[in-house]
Amino acid sequence: GEDVEQSLFLSVREGDSSVINCTYTDSSSTYLYWYKQEPGAGLQLLTYIFSNMDMKQDQRLTVLLNKKDKHLSLRIADTQTGDSAIYFCAESFLQGGKLIFGQGTELSVKP
Amino acid sequence: DGGITQSPKYLFRKEGQNVTLSCEQNLNHDAMYWYRQDPGQGLRLIYYSQIVNDFQKGDIAEGYSVSREKKESFPLTVTSAQKNPTAFYLCASNEQLNTEAFFGQGTRLTVV
């Protein structure tokens, strides 16, 4: 079945890089996404990667996809206090188009 | 401006009552979704609809009901059969075939 796993917490110092990891079980997904959620708010799409890509870079964000290991990561360079939030990875499937989310990783950035 | 709107932002319900959460989008999206968020559990899919007048159960549909009479609207009713309804509810929409999902700002439901 479809399952997406993330570690629950990550703490980094301001200016360091953050790496948030995600594993998934269903390799038939077509897109994989990273969403950001600030307290009390909805989810905001940060970036996404098509399943036949290995890497995507967008300013401070780098997404790496290892299809063999079913592992997705999000690297945030020069992490700022404003990056503190919960980050969700998600995958979608051609059949049905629904999104399956991980549990979310709470990123805490300390000054 | 195009977007997806949930209302109300906060909702209080007495035990045994049904309540309806509103979700409206003006993005002309075909698909709409309801998720429930509990601390440490991520988002769990309640119901989704890919087209008007059709919807499917997600992973935790028991105690909930939906309708999709109009493309723009996908209300969620939390019935008295839902034993633990206190949670943050998120509505989302996207076009068909794996495109970005846009989320509303959420409704926090509390049973009192």
Interface residues (C-beta under 8 A of the other chain):
Chain A: V4 Q6 L8 T30 Y31 Y33 Y35 G40 A41 G42 L43 Q44 L45 Y48 F88 S92 F93 L94 G96 G97 K98 L99 I100 F101 G102 Q103 G104
Chain B: Q6 A31 Y33 Y35 G40 Q41 G42 L43 R44 L45 Y48 Q50 Q56 G58 L90 A92 N94 Q96 L97 N98 E100 A101 F102 F103 G104 Q105 G106 R108
